[in-house]
Amino acid sequence: MDTALNALAEPRRRAILNIVRDDEKAAGEIAAYFDVTRPAISQHLKVLKDAGLVEERRDGTRRLYKARRDGLREVRDYLETFWTDRLLDLKRVAEQEERSRPT
Amino acid sequence: MTTDTTRIEQPIKIDARPETVFSFLTDPAKLVMWQGQHVAVDVKPGGMHRIVVREGMVMRGEYVEVTPSSRR
């Protein structure tokens, strides 16, 4: 999960994910959205792929990328659980203080 | 380019006065009791929120609205 969270911590990688969320796109098409070098975009795509957030498909010499729904859902589930646990902690400590306050 | 509109909403019922709960959202000494290990916050609209959840995991954010002791 840390790999996925680290992958998402970079704004450009989040932008790439948005671009390939619904449509499969070639690396060159993705790079055209950005004002950075093509190798930089390739590196971002590799990080996203290694984190399980995008899948890569080869079509001849082209490499096509698409967001992996399962990967995104895992991150979402993790964050949901994270906040559920935090909020339960908040409830516990706040109610504890409330009970112990002088009346 | 599309904007990421993903949001997480979680309601929870806390049996305490709003002032009590608010203090746990704003007082750094109380924030660490439920959010993480170390926290640096500037509680005002536009203020930054930085919390070390655990080693190697830092959460950062910005306060959009700060209304004391209110439900919304």
Backbone of each chain as nested JSON, in Angstrom:
{
  "chains": [
    {"id": "A", "residues": [
      {"number": 1, "name": "MET", "atoms": {"N": [0.828, -1.215, 0.0], "CA": [0.0, 0.0, 0.0], "C": [0.86, 1.262, 0.0]}},
      {"number": 2, "name": "ASP", "atoms": {"N": [2.006, 1.213, 0.706], "CA": [2.888, 2.383, 0.716], "C": [3.371, 2.729, -0.692]}},
      {"number": 3, "name": "THR", "atoms": {"N": [3.578, 1.695, -1.507], "CA": [4.012, 1.942, -2.886], "C": [2.954, 2.744, -3.634]}},
      {"number": 4, "name": "ALA", "atoms": {"N": [1.702, 2.367, -3.45], "CA": [0.607, 3.072, -4.123], "C": [0.463, 4.494, -3.592]}},
      {"number": 5, "name": "LEU", "atoms": {"N": [0.565, 4.647, -2.272], "CA": [0.419, 5.989, -1.694], "C": [1.555, 6.897, -2.147]}},
      {"number": 6, "name": "ASN", "atoms": {"N": [2.77, 6.349, -2.196], "CA": [3.894, 7.149, -2.676], "C": [3.709, 7.523, -4.138]}},
      {"number": 7, "name": "ALA", "atoms": {"N": [3.183, 6.583, -4.914], "CA": [2.945, 6.87, -6.333], "C": [1.944, 8.015, -6.475]}},
      {"number": 8, "name": "LEU", "atoms": {"N": [0.945, 8.035, -5.612], "CA": [-0.11, 9.052, -5.687], "C": [0.32, 10.387, -5.091]}},
      {"number": 9, "name": "ALA", "atoms": {"N": [1.439, 10.383, -4.359], "CA": [1.865, 11.613, -3.684], "C": [2.397, 12.652, -4.676]}},
      {"number": 10, "name": "GLU", "atoms": {"N": [2.65, 12.229, -5.904], "CA": [3.216, 13.154, -6.9], "C": [2.085, 13.7, -7.778]}},
      {"number": 11, "name": "PRO", "atoms": {"N": [1.917, 15.019, -7.826], "CA": [0.774, 15.608, -8.553], "C": [0.703, 15.191, -10.015]}},
      {"number": 12, "name": "ARG", "atoms": {"N": [1.862, 15.101, -10.66], "CA": [1.845, 14.752, -12.084], "C": [1.351, 13.318, -12.283]}},
      {"number": 13, "name": "ARG", "atoms": {"N": [1.695, 12.451, -11.341], "CA": [1.218, 11.063, -11.479], "C": [-0.293, 10.987, -11.257]}},
      {"number": 14, "name": "ARG", "atoms": {"N": [-0.796, 11.832, -10.37], "CA": [-2.263, 11.858, -10.202], "C": [-2.92, 12.372, -11.48]}},
      {"number": 15, "name": "ALA", "atoms": {"N": [-2.281, 13.357, -12.109], "CA": [-2.827, 13.886, -13.367], "C": [-2.819, 12.793, -14.445]}},
      {"number": 16, "name": "ILE", "atoms": {"N": [-1.741, 12.021, -14.495], "CA": [-1.675, 10.919, -15.477], "C": [-2.81, 9.925, -15.227]}},
      {"number": 17, "name": "LEU", "atoms": {"N": [-3.035, 9.603, -13.972], "CA": [-4.105, 8.66, -13.638], "C": [-5.46, 9.161, -14.119]}},
      {"number": 18, "name": "ASN", "atoms": {"N": [-5.689, 10.461, -13.961], "CA": [-6.944, 11.034, -14.447], "C": [-7.071, 10.893, -15.955]}},
      {"number": 19, "name": "ILE", "atoms": {"N": [-5.956, 11.075, -16.649], "CA": [-5.973, 11.01, -18.11], "C": [-6.317, 9.598, -18.593]}},
      {"number": 20, "name": "VAL", "atoms": {"N": [-5.807, 8.592, -17.882], "CA": [-6.034, 7.21, -18.334], "C": [-7.116, 6.499, -17.518]}},
      {"number": 21, "name": "ARG", "atoms": {"N": [-7.886, 7.293, -16.793], "CA": [-8.901, 6.68, -15.923], "C": [-9.933, 5.876, -16.717]}},
      {"number": 22, "name": "ASP", "atoms": {"N": [-10.439, 6.479, -17.789], "CA": [-11.496, 5.809, -18.555], "C": [-11.036, 5.3, -19.919]}},
      {"number": 23, "name": "ASP", "atoms": {"N": [-9.971, 5.895, -20.437], "CA": [-9.525, 5.512, -21.778], "C": [-8.076, 5.052, -21.761]}},
      {"number": 24, "name": "GLU", "atoms": {"N": [-7.833, 4.014, -22.53], "CA": [-6.464, 3.567, -22.71], "C": [-5.754, 4.567, -23.612]}},
      {"number": 25, "name": "LYS", "atoms": {"N": [-4.553, 4.96, -23.226], "CA": [-3.818, 5.927, -24.038], "C": [-2.366, 5.503, -24.207]}},
      {"number": 26, "name": "ALA", "atoms": {"N": [-1.799, 5.873, -25.353], "CA": [-0.393, 5.572, -25.612], "C": [0.494, 6.529, -24.817]}},
      {"number": 27, "name": "ALA", "atoms": {"N": [1.708, 6.077, -24.536], "CA": [2.639, 6.899, -23.76], "C": [2.818, 8.28, -24.393]}},
      {"number": 28, "name": "GLY", "atoms": {"N": [2.911, 8.303, -25.726], "CA": [3.088, 9.572, -26.43], "C": [1.904, 10.514, -26.251]}},
      {"number": 29, "name": "GLU", "atoms": {"N": [0.702, 9.961, -26.283], "CA": [-0.504, 10.783, -26.07], "C": [-0.507, 11.378, -24.665]}},
      {"number": 30, "name": "ILE", "atoms": {"N": [-0.105, 10.558, -23.707], "CA": [-0.069, 11.026, -22.31], "C": [0.962, 12.139, -22.167]}},
      {"number": 31, "name": "ALA", "atoms": {"N": [2.141, 11.916, -22.772], "CA": [3.222, 12.904, -22.663], "C": [2.807, 14.251, -23.246]}},
      {"number": 32, "name": "ALA", "atoms": {"N": [1.936, 14.217, -24.265], "CA": [1.52, 15.459, -24.917], "C": [0.747, 16.394, -23.986]}},
      {"number": 33, "name": "TYR", "atoms": {"N": [0.226, 15.837, -22.882], "CA": [-0.498, 16.677, -21.918], "C": [0.462, 17.507, -21.064]}},
      {"number": 34, "name": "PHE", "atoms": {"N": [1.747, 17.12, -21.069], "CA": [2.667, 17.706, -20.103], "C": [3.828, 18.434, -20.769]}},
      {"number": 35, "name": "ASP", "atoms": {"N": [4.358, 19.375, -20.019], "CA": [5.472, 20.157, -20.513], "C": [6.785, 19.622, -19.916]}},
      {"number": 36, "name": "VAL", "atoms": {"N": [6.895, 18.315, -19.882], "CA": [8.14, 17.717, -19.395], "C": [8.604, 16.684, -20.416]}},
      {"number": 37, "name": "THR", "atoms": {"N": [9.812, 16.182, -20.214], "CA": [10.373, 15.251, -21.2], "C": [9.623, 13.93, -21.214]}},
      {"number": 38, "name": "ARG", "atoms": {"N": [9.679, 13.287, -22.339], "CA": [9.053, 11.984, -22.518], "C": [9.612, 10.945, -21.539]}},
      {"number": 39, "name": "PRO", "atoms": {"N": [10.973, 10.908, -21.344], "CA": [11.51, 9.954, -20.35], "C": [10.946, 10.184, -18.944]}},
      {"number": 40, "name": "ALA", "atoms": {"N": [10.709, 11.457, -18.61], "CA": [10.138, 11.752, -17.281], "C": [8.751, 11.123, -17.155]}},
      {"number": 41, "name": "ILE", "atoms": {"N": [7.968, 11.234, -18.227], "CA": [6.626, 10.64, -18.219], "C": [6.72, 9.114, -18.166]}},
      {"number": 42, "name": "SER", "atoms": {"N": [7.677, 8.557, -18.906], "CA": [7.866, 7.097, -18.873], "C": [8.193, 6.629, -17.459]}},
      {"number": 43, "name": "GLN", "atoms": {"N": [9.013, 7.41, -16.778], "CA": [9.375, 7.058, -15.407], "C": [8.131, 7.091, -14.498]}},
      {"number": 44, "name": "HIS", "atoms": {"N": [7.317, 8.137, -14.655], "CA": [6.077, 8.225, -13.871], "C": [5.17, 7.019, -14.159]}},
      {"number": 45, "name": "LEU", "atoms": {"N": [5.086, 6.649, -15.438], "CA": [4.231, 5.51, -15.805], "C": [4.755, 4.214, -15.189]}},
      {"number": 46, "name": "LYS", "atoms": {"N": [6.07, 4.104, -15.108], "CA": [6.654, 2.911, -14.506], "C": [6.309, 2.844, -13.012]}},
      {"number": 47, "name": "VAL", "atoms": {"N": [6.409, 3.983, -12.349], "CA": [6.075, 4.022, -10.916], "C": [4.609, 3.625, -10.71]}},
      {"number": 48, "name": "LEU", "atoms": {"N": [3.736, 4.165, -11.564], "CA": [2.306, 3.852, -11.456], "C": [2.039, 2.374, -11.74]}},
      {"number": 49, "name": "LYS", "atoms": {"N": [2.778, 1.832, -12.702], "CA": [2.603, 0.42, -13.057], "C": [3.09, -0.48, -11.911]}},
      {"number": 50, "name": "ASP", "atoms": {"N": [4.272, -0.148, -11.383], "CA": [4.825, -0.949, -10.279], "C": [3.91, -0.906, -9.05]}},
      {"number": 51, "name": "ALA", "atoms": {"N": [3.184, 0.197, -8.903], "CA": [2.282, 0.336, -7.751], "C": [0.928, -0.325, -8.021]}},
      {"number": 52, "name": "GLY", "atoms": {"N": [0.762, -0.88, -9.211], "CA": [-0.501, -1.54, -9.544], "C": [-1.632, -0.58, -9.862]}},
      {"number": 53, "name": "LEU", "atoms": {"N": [-1.272, 0.665, -10.162], "CA": [-2.318, 1.665, -10.415], "C": [-2.666, 1.812, -11.896]}},
      {"number": 54, "name": "VAL", "atoms": {"N": [-1.725, 1.429, -12.763], "CA": [-2.05, 1.379, -14.193], "C": [-1.589, 0.039, -14.757]}},
      {"number": 55, "name": "GLU", "atoms": {"N": [-2.217, -0.354, -15.865], "CA": [-1.744, -1.55, -16.546], "C": [-1.233, -1.158, -17.925]}},
      {"number": 56, "name": "GLU", "atoms": {"N": [-0.25, -1.911, -18.363], "CA": [0.416, -1.605, -19.623], "C": [0.122, -2.702, -20.628]}},
      {"number": 57, "name": "ARG", "atoms": {"N": [-0.112, -2.292, -21.866], "CA": [-0.357, -3.261, -22.923], "C": [0.465, -2.851, -24.139]}},
      {"number": 58, "name": "ARG", "atoms": {"N": [1.02, -3.832, -24.8], "CA": [1.801, -3.506, -25.995], "C": [0.981, -3.762, -27.239]}},
      {"number": 59, "name": "ASP", "atoms": {"N": [1.081, -2.806, -28.162], "CA": [0.39, -2.944, -29.442], "C": [1.424, -2.596, -30.502]}},
      {"number": 60, "name": "GLY", "atoms": {"N": [2.098, -3.608, -31.018], "CA": [3.208, -3.352, -31.929], "C": [4.329, -2.673, -31.161]}},
      {"number": 61, "name": "THR", "atoms": {"N": [4.709, -1.5, -31.63], "CA": [5.771, -0.777, -30.939], "C": [5.214, 0.172, -29.881]}},
      {"number": 62, "name": "ARG", "atoms": {"N": [3.902, 0.323, -29.862], "CA": [3.318, 1.263, -28.904], "C": [3.067, 0.603, -27.552]}},
      {"number": 63, "name": "ARG", "atoms": {"N": [3.158, 1.416, -26.516], "CA": [2.762, 0.947, -25.184], "C": [1.533, 1.735, -24.752]}},
      {"number": 64, "name": "LEU", "atoms": {"N": [0.522, 0.987, -24.404], "CA": [-0.744, 1.631, -24.034], "C": [-0.983, 1.481, -22.543]}},
      {"number": 65, "name": "TYR", "atoms": {"N": [-1.555, 2.511, -21.952], "CA": [-1.764, 2.514, -20.504], "C": [-3.217, 2.806, -20.154]}},
      {"number": 66, "name": "LYS", "atoms": {"N": [-3.649, 2.154, -19.099], "CA": [-5.007, 2.397, -18.598], "C": [-4.994, 2.231, -17.077]}},
      {"number": 67, "name": "ALA", "atoms": {"N": [-5.813, 3.019, -16.4], "CA": [-5.881, 2.906, -14.938], "C": [-6.4, 1.519, -14.548]}},
      {"number": 68, "name": "ARG", "atoms": {"N": [-5.85, 0.981, -13.475], "CA": [-6.318, -0.311, -12.973], "C": [-7.362, -0.053, -11.893]}},
      {"number": 69, "name": "ARG", "atoms": {"N": [-8.602, -0.382, -12.202], "CA": [-9.696, -0.106, -11.254], "C": [-9.446, -0.766, -9.905]}},
      {"number": 70, "name": "ASP", "atoms": {"N": [-8.959, -2.0, -9.936], "CA": [-8.718, -2.71, -8.676], "C": [-7.683, -1.99, -7.827]}},
      {"number": 71, "name": "GLY", "atoms": {"N": [-6.638, -1.469, -8.493], "CA": [-5.588, -0.762, -7.767], "C": [-6.145, 0.477, -7.082]}},
      {"number": 72, "name": "LEU", "atoms": {"N": [-6.986, 1.218, -7.82], "CA": [-7.57, 2.436, -7.255], "C": [-8.529, 2.105, -6.114]}},
      {"number": 73, "name": "ARG", "atoms": {"N": [-9.263, 0.987, -6.291], "CA": [-10.218, 0.618, -5.256], "C": [-9.496, 0.205, -3.971]}},
      {"number": 74, "name": "GLU", "atoms": {"N": [-8.354, -0.462, -4.131], "CA": [-7.574, -0.848, -2.942], "C": [-7.134, 0.383, -2.157]}},
      {"number": 75, "name": "VAL", "atoms": {"N": [-6.696, 1.414, -2.883], "CA": [-6.262, 2.641, -2.214], "C": [-7.445, 3.289, -1.497]}},
      {"number": 76, "name": "ARG", "atoms": {"N": [-8.573, 3.31, -2.206], "CA": [-9.765, 3.913, -1.62], "C": [-10.199, 3.156, -0.361]}},
      {"number": 77, "name": "ASP", "atoms": {"N": [-10.195, 1.83, -0.44], "CA": [-10.565, 1.012, 0.728], "C": [-9.612, 1.274, 1.894]}},
      {"number": 78, "name": "TYR", "atoms": {"N": [-8.326, 1.394, 1.549], "CA": [-7.333, 1.658, 2.592], "C": [-7.631, 2.987, 3.286]}},
      {"number": 79, "name": "LEU", "atoms": {"N": [-7.916, 4.027, 2.475], "CA": [-8.167, 5.353, 3.058], "C": [-9.468, 5.379, 3.863]}},
      {"number": 80, "name": "GLU", "atoms": {"N": [-10.465, 4.649, 3.37], "CA": [-11.738, 4.563, 4.114], "C": [-11.487, 3.953, 5.497]}},
      {"number": 81, "name": "THR", "atoms": {"N": [-10.763, 2.836, 5.497], "CA": [-10.467, 2.161, 6.763], "C": [-9.613, 3.047, 7.656]}},
      {"number": 82, "name": "PHE", "atoms": {"N": [-8.633, 3.707, 7.033], "CA": [-7.764, 4.611, 7.781], "C": [-8.597, 5.636, 8.539]}},
      {"number": 83, "name": "TRP", "atoms": {"N": [-9.542, 6.275, 7.848], "CA": [-10.33, 7.321, 8.489], "C": [-11.351, 6.757, 9.486]}},
      {"number": 84, "name": "THR", "atoms": {"N": [-11.87, 5.575, 9.189], "CA": [-12.782, 4.953, 10.154], "C": [-12.056, 4.71, 11.477]}},
      {"number": 85, "name": "ASP", "atoms": {"N": [-10.847, 4.17, 11.375], "CA": [-10.065, 3.9, 12.589], "C": [-9.717, 5.184, 13.329]}},
      {"number": 86, "name": "ARG", "atoms": {"N": [-9.284, 6.211, 12.559], "CA": [-8.936, 7.49, 13.204], "C": [-10.157, 8.068, 13.92]}},
      {"number": 87, "name": "LEU", "atoms": {"N": [-11.305, 8.057, 13.243], "CA": [-12.497, 8.667, 13.837], "C": [-12.965, 7.906, 15.073]}},
      {"number": 88, "name": "LEU", "atoms": {"N": [-12.772, 6.592, 15.062], "CA": [-13.143, 5.821, 16.257], "C": [-12.227, 6.193, 17.425]}},
      {"number": 89, "name": "ASP", "atoms": {"N": [-10.946, 6.467, 17.103], "CA": [-10.016, 6.949, 18.133], "C": [-10.462, 8.316, 18.65]}},
      {"number": 90, "name": "LEU", "atoms": {"N": [-10.872, 9.187, 17.72], "CA": [-11.346, 10.517, 18.119], "C": [-12.551, 10.393, 19.056]}},
      {"number": 91, "name": "LYS", "atoms": {"N": [-13.477, 9.547, 18.661], "CA": [-14.674, 9.332, 19.491], "C": [-14.268, 8.869, 20.897]}},
      {"number": 92, "name": "ARG", "atoms": {"N": [-13.355, 7.936, 20.958], "CA": [-12.926, 7.382, 22.244], "C": [-12.307, 8.466, 23.144]}},
      {"number": 93, "name": "VAL", "atoms": {"N": [-11.339, 9.227, 22.599], "CA": [-10.651, 10.208, 23.452], "C": [-11.56, 11.391, 23.806]}},
      {"number": 94, "name": "ALA", "atoms": {"N": [-12.425, 11.795, 22.873], "CA": [-13.313, 12.929, 23.155], "C": [-14.355, 12.549, 24.204]}},
      {"number": 95, "name": "GLU", "atoms": {"N": [-14.883, 11.34, 24.096], "CA": [-15.897, 10.906, 25.073], "C": [-15.26, 10.683, 26.443]}},
      {"number": 96, "name": "GLN", "atoms": {"N": [-14.029, 10.213, 26.425], "CA": [-13.291, 10.024, 27.675], "C": [-13.115, 11.37, 28.392]}},
      {"number": 97, "name": "GLU", "atoms": {"N": [-12.686, 12.389, 27.639], "CA": [-12.492, 13.706, 28.262], "C": [-13.823, 14.279, 28.741]}},
      {"number": 98, "name": "GLU", "atoms": {"N": [-14.86, 14.078, 27.944], "CA": [-16.175, 14.6, 28.308], "C": [-16.65, 14.0, 29.64]}},
      {"number": 99, "name": "ARG", "atoms": {"N": [-16.453, 12.701, 29.784], "CA": [-16.89, 12.027, 31.016], "C": [-16.102, 12.477, 32.228]}},
      {"number": 100, "name": "SER", "atoms": {"N": [-14.801, 12.782, 32.005], "CA": [-13.944, 13.092, 33.16], "C": [-13.978, 14.568, 33.532]}},
      {"number": 101, "name": "ARG", "atoms": {"N": [-14.766, 15.359, 32.773], "CA": [-14.757, 16.798, 33.045], "C": [-15.582, 17.081, 34.296]}},
      {"number": 102, "name": "PRO", "atoms": {"N": [-15.114, 18.036, 35.117], "CA": [-15.856, 18.358, 36.34], "C": [-17.224, 18.935, 36.01]}},
      {"number": 103, "name": "THR", "atoms": {"N": [-18.227, 18.515, 36.742], "CA": [-19.578, 19.004, 36.453], "C": [-20.001, 20.054, 37.471]}}
    ]},
    {"id": "B", "residues": [
      {"number": 1, "name": "MET", "atoms": {"N": [-7.998, 19.347, -18.515], "CA": [-7.708, 18.209, -17.647], "C": [-8.77, 18.113, -16.545]}},
      {"number": 2, "name": "THR", "atoms": {"N": [-9.169, 16.906, -16.276], "CA": [-10.203, 16.742, -15.256], "C": [-9.612, 16.924, -13.856]}},
      {"number": 3, "name": "THR", "atoms": {"N": [-10.431, 17.399, -12.966], "CA": [-10.002, 17.555, -11.587], "C": [-10.454, 16.331, -10.805]}},
      {"number": 4, "name": "ASP", "atoms": {"N": [-9.606, 15.879, -9.93], "CA": [-9.975, 14.721, -9.127], "C": [-10.97, 15.148, -8.052]}},
      {"number": 5, "name": "THR", "atoms": {"N": [-12.167, 14.617, -8.138], "CA": [-13.196, 15.028, -7.19], "C": [-13.455, 13.947, -6.148]}},
      {"number": 6, "name": "THR", "atoms": {"N": [-12.533, 12.988, -6.072], "CA": [-12.703, 11.914, -5.107], "C": [-12.768, 12.481, -3.689]}},
      {"number": 7, "name": "ARG", "atoms": {"N": [-13.778, 12.07, -2.971], "CA": [-13.875, 12.528, -1.587], "C": [-14.289, 11.381, -0.692]}},
      {"number": 8, "name": "ILE", "atoms": {"N": [-13.915, 11.513, 0.557], "CA": [-14.277, 10.5, 1.535], "C": [-15.093, 11.194, 2.619]}},
      {"number": 9, "name": "GLU", "atoms": {"N": [-16.297, 10.702, 2.843], "CA": [-17.138, 11.279, 3.887], "C": [-17.5, 10.187, 4.869]}},
      {"number": 10, "name": "GLN", "atoms": {"N": [-17.305, 10.453, 6.139], "CA": [-17.636, 9.456, 7.142], "C": [-18.311, 10.113, 8.34]}},
      {"number": 11, "name": "PRO", "atoms": {"N": [-19.591, 9.84, 8.513], "CA": [-20.278, 10.38, 9.684], "C": [-19.975, 9.539, 10.926]}},
      {"number": 12, "name": "ILE", "atoms": {"N": [-19.894, 10.198, 12.066], "CA": [-19.715, 9.45, 13.315], "C": [-20.419, 10.22, 14.433]}},
      {"number": 13, "name": "LYS", "atoms": {"N": [-21.053, 9.489, 15.336], "CA": [-21.742, 10.132, 16.452], "C": [-20.826, 10.097, 17.669]}},
      {"number": 14, "name": "ILE", "atoms": {"N": [-20.541, 11.273, 18.222], "CA": [-19.663, 11.361, 19.382], "C": [-20.453, 11.946, 20.547]}},
      {"number": 15, "name": "ASP", "atoms": {"N": [-20.439, 11.242, 21.63], "CA": [-21.219, 11.649, 22.798], "C": [-20.414, 12.634, 23.649]}},
      {"number": 16, "name": "ALA", "atoms": {"N": [-20.285, 13.858, 23.138], "CA": [-19.547, 14.905, 23.844], "C": [-20.013, 16.253, 23.326]}},
      {"number": 17, "name": "ARG", "atoms": {"N": [-19.739, 17.308, 24.098], "CA": [-20.139, 18.64, 23.655], "C": [-19.314, 19.045, 22.419]}},
      {"number": 18, "name": "PRO", "atoms": {"N": [-19.891, 19.842, 21.534], "CA": [-19.153, 20.291, 20.343], "C": [-17.81, 20.94, 20.707]}},
      {"number": 19, "name": "GLU", "atoms": {"N": [-17.763, 21.717, 21.807], "CA": [-16.515, 22.378, 22.206], "C": [-15.426, 21.35, 22.492]}},
      {"number": 20, "name": "THR", "atoms": {"N": [-15.837, 20.259, 23.12], "CA": [-14.858, 19.21, 23.432], "C": [-14.289, 18.617, 22.148]}},
      {"number": 21, "name": "VAL", "atoms": {"N": [-15.208, 18.27, 21.238], "CA": [-14.768, 17.663, 19.976], "C": [-13.894, 18.646, 19.195]}},
      {"number": 22, "name": "PHE", "atoms": {"N": [-14.315, 19.919, 19.173], "CA": [-13.557, 20.928, 18.423], "C": [-12.123, 21.032, 18.924]}},
      {"number": 23, "name": "SER", "atoms": {"N": [-11.953, 20.936, 20.252], "CA": [-10.6, 21.039, 20.811], "C": [-9.719, 19.887, 20.328]}},
      {"number": 24, "name": "PHE", "atoms": {"N": [-10.332, 18.732, 20.073], "CA": [-9.554, 17.595, 19.569], "C": [-9.212, 17.746, 18.087]}},
      {"number": 25, "name": "LEU", "atoms": {"N": [-9.868, 18.689, 17.429], "CA": [-9.591, 18.939, 16.017], "C": [-8.57, 20.063, 15.822]}},
      {"number": 26, "name": "THR", "atoms": {"N": [-8.314, 20.812, 16.899], "CA": [-7.498, 22.018, 16.733], "C": [-6.274, 22.075, 17.641]}},
      {"number": 27, "name": "ASP", "atoms": {"N": [-6.333, 21.467, 18.804], "CA": [-5.231, 21.519, 19.762], "C": [-4.199, 20.433, 19.392]}},
      {"number": 28, "name": "PRO", "atoms": {"N": [-2.978, 20.844, 19.033], "CA": [-1.97, 19.861, 18.602], "C": [-1.761, 18.731, 19.618]}},
      {"number": 29, "name": "ALA", "atoms": {"N": [-1.787, 19.082, 20.9], "CA": [-1.58, 18.06, 21.93], "C": [-2.705, 17.02, 21.91]}},
      {"number": 30, "name": "LYS", "atoms": {"N": [-3.893, 17.463, 21.505], "CA": [-5.025, 16.535, 21.441], "C": [-5.109, 15.841, 20.075]}},
      {"number": 31, "name": "LEU", "atoms": {"N": [-4.672, 16.534, 19.038], "CA": [-4.695, 15.928, 17.693], "C": [-3.834, 14.667, 17.633]}},
      {"number": 32, "name": "VAL", "atoms": {"N": [-2.692, 14.701, 18.338], "CA": [-1.813, 13.523, 18.287], "C": [-2.439, 12.322, 19.0]}},
      {"number": 33, "name": "MET", "atoms": {"N": [-3.46, 12.591, 19.815], "CA": [-4.093, 11.477, 20.522], "C": [-4.915, 10.593, 19.583]}},
      {"number": 34, "name": "TRP", "atoms": {"N": [-5.259, 11.11, 18.405], "CA": [-6.064, 10.285, 17.494], "C": [-5.604, 10.326, 16.035]}},
      {"number": 35, "name": "GLN", "atoms": {"N": [-4.699, 11.251, 15.694], "CA": [-4.319, 11.333, 14.277], "C": [-2.933, 10.831, 13.943]}},
      {"number": 36, "name": "GLY", "atoms": {"N": [-2.016, 10.811, 14.89], "CA": [-0.681, 10.378, 14.52], "C": [0.35, 10.673, 15.581]}},
      {"number": 37, "name": "GLN", "atoms": {"N": [1.597, 10.763, 15.145], "CA": [2.687, 10.871, 16.106], "C": [3.132, 12.305, 16.362]}},
      {"number": 38, "name": "HIS", "atoms": {"N": [3.1, 13.107, 15.312], "CA": [3.575, 14.482, 15.464], "C": [2.721, 15.369, 14.569]}},
      {"number": 39, "name": "VAL", "atoms": {"N": [2.329, 16.504, 15.09], "CA": [1.479, 17.353, 14.266], "C": [1.897, 18.819, 14.338]}},
      {"number": 40, "name": "ALA", "atoms": {"N": [1.845, 19.467, 13.193], "CA": [2.071, 20.906, 13.11], "C": [0.878, 21.489, 12.37]}},
      {"number": 41, "name": "VAL", "atoms": {"N": [0.121, 22.313, 13.041], "CA": [-1.075, 22.867, 12.41], "C": [-1.169, 24.376, 12.605]}},
      {"number": 42, "name": "ASP", "atoms": {"N": [-1.79, 25.015, 11.658], "CA": [-2.056, 26.444, 11.731], "C": [-3.554, 26.569, 11.448]}},
      {"number": 43, "name": "VAL", "atoms": {"N": [-4.32, 26.49, 12.538], "CA": [-5.759, 26.337, 12.389], "C": [-6.44, 27.665, 12.05]}},
      {"number": 44, "name": "LYS", "atoms": {"N": [-6.525, 27.93, 10.772], "CA": [-7.269, 29.075, 10.235], "C": [-7.456, 28.811, 8.756]}},
      {"number": 45, "name": "PRO", "atoms": {"N": [-8.458, 29.418, 8.132], "CA": [-8.65, 29.182, 6.7], "C": [-7.37, 29.515, 5.932]}},
      {"number": 46, "name": "GLY", "atoms": {"N": [-6.922, 28.596, 5.107], "CA": [-5.677, 28.772, 4.365], "C": [-4.463, 28.262, 5.129]}},
      {"number": 47, "name": "GLY", "atoms": {"N": [-4.658, 27.952, 6.409], "CA": [-3.565, 27.447, 7.235], "C": [-3.216, 26.016, 6.873]}},
      {"number": 48, "name": "MET", "atoms": {"N": [-1.97, 25.647, 7.159], "CA": [-1.516, 24.321, 6.784], "C": [-1.687, 23.307, 7.915]}},
      {"number": 49, "name": "HIS", "atoms": {"N": [-1.809, 22.069, 7.503], "CA": [-1.973, 20.951, 8.42], "C": [-0.948, 19.908, 8.001]}},
      {"number": 50, "name": "ARG", "atoms": {"N": [-0.063, 19.548, 8.91], "CA": [0.944, 18.528, 8.584], "C": [1.026, 17.57, 9.749]}},
      {"number": 51, "name": "ILE", "atoms": {"N": [0.863, 16.32, 9.459], "CA": [0.88, 15.344, 10.536], "C": [1.665, 14.098, 10.129]}},
      {"number": 52, "name": "VAL", "atoms": {"N": [2.543, 13.667, 11.028], "CA": [3.277, 12.425, 10.789], "C": [2.401, 11.306, 11.342]}},
      {"number": 53, "name": "VAL", "atoms": {"N": [1.773, 10.583, 10.443], "CA": [0.84, 9.528, 10.84], "C": [1.622, 8.38, 11.479]}},
      {"number": 54, "name": "ARG", "atoms": {"N": [2.676, 7.999, 10.793], "CA": [3.637, 7.038, 11.332], "C": [4.92, 7.249, 10.544]}},
      {"number": 55, "name": "GLU", "atoms": {"N": [5.971, 6.54, 10.931], "CA": [7.24, 6.764, 10.263], "C": [7.098, 6.514, 8.758]}},
      {"number": 56, "name": "GLY", "atoms": {"N": [7.514, 7.474, 7.971], "CA": [7.452, 7.316, 6.529], "C": [6.126, 7.704, 5.911]}},
      {"number": 57, "name": "MET", "atoms": {"N": [5.162, 8.11, 6.727], "CA": [3.863, 8.511, 6.18], "C": [3.454, 9.861, 6.758]}},
      {"number": 58, "name": "VAL", "atoms": {"N": [3.506, 10.857, 5.902], "CA": [3.154, 12.211, 6.32], "C": [1.904, 12.648, 5.568]}},
      {"number": 59, "name": "MET", "atoms": {"N": [0.965, 13.22, 6.306], "CA": [-0.279, 13.681, 5.695], "C": [-0.256, 15.211, 5.73]}},
      {"number": 60, "name": "ARG", "atoms": {"N": [-0.537, 15.809, 4.601], "CA": [-0.55, 17.261, 4.557], "C": [-1.867, 17.767, 4.006]}},
      {"number": 61, "name": "GLY", "atoms": {"N": [-2.257, 18.925, 4.475], "CA": [-3.492, 19.49, 3.962], "C": [-3.583, 20.965, 4.281]}},
      {"number": 62, "name": "GLU", "atoms": {"N": [-4.711, 21.543, 3.885], "CA": [-4.922, 22.962, 4.118], "C": [-6.332, 23.152, 4.655]}},
      {"number": 63, "name": "TYR", "atoms": {"N": [-6.457, 23.958, 5.682], "CA": [-7.787, 24.236, 6.234], "C": [-8.566, 25.135, 5.272]}},
      {"number": 64, "name": "VAL", "atoms": {"N": [-9.757, 24.719, 4.946], "CA": [-10.588, 25.498, 4.039], "C": [-11.53, 26.382, 4.855]}},
      {"number": 65, "name": "GLU", "atoms": {"N": [-12.056, 25.816, 5.918], "CA": [-12.999, 26.548, 6.753], "C": [-12.788, 26.132, 8.204]}},
      {"number": 66, "name": "VAL", "atoms": {"N": [-12.838, 27.084, 9.109], "CA": [-12.696, 26.771, 10.539], "C": [-13.813, 27.481, 11.292]}},
      {"number": 67, "name": "THR", "atoms": {"N": [-14.776, 26.719, 11.759], "CA": [-15.905, 27.286, 12.494], "C": [-15.995, 26.595, 13.847]}},
      {"number": 68, "name": "PRO", "atoms": {"N": [-15.683, 27.299, 14.919], "CA": [-15.65, 26.667, 16.238], "C": [-17.002, 26.094, 16.656]}},
      {"number": 69, "name": "SER", "atoms": {"N": [-16.944, 24.905, 17.204], "CA": [-18.075, 24.321, 17.906], "C": [-19.379, 24.359, 17.134]}},
      {"number": 70, "name": "SER", "atoms": {"N": [-19.286, 24.049, 15.852], "CA": [-20.476, 23.993, 15.031], "C": [-20.492, 22.653, 14.319]}},
      {"number": 71, "name": "ARG", "atoms": {"N": [-21.675, 22.201, 13.963], "CA": [-21.772, 20.915, 13.288], "C": [-21.207, 21.004, 11.875]}},
      {"number": 72, "name": "ARG", "atoms": {"N": [-21.333, 22.152, 11.232], "CA": [-20.826, 22.314, 9.866], "C": [-19.928, 23.527, 9.769]}}
    ]}
  ]
}
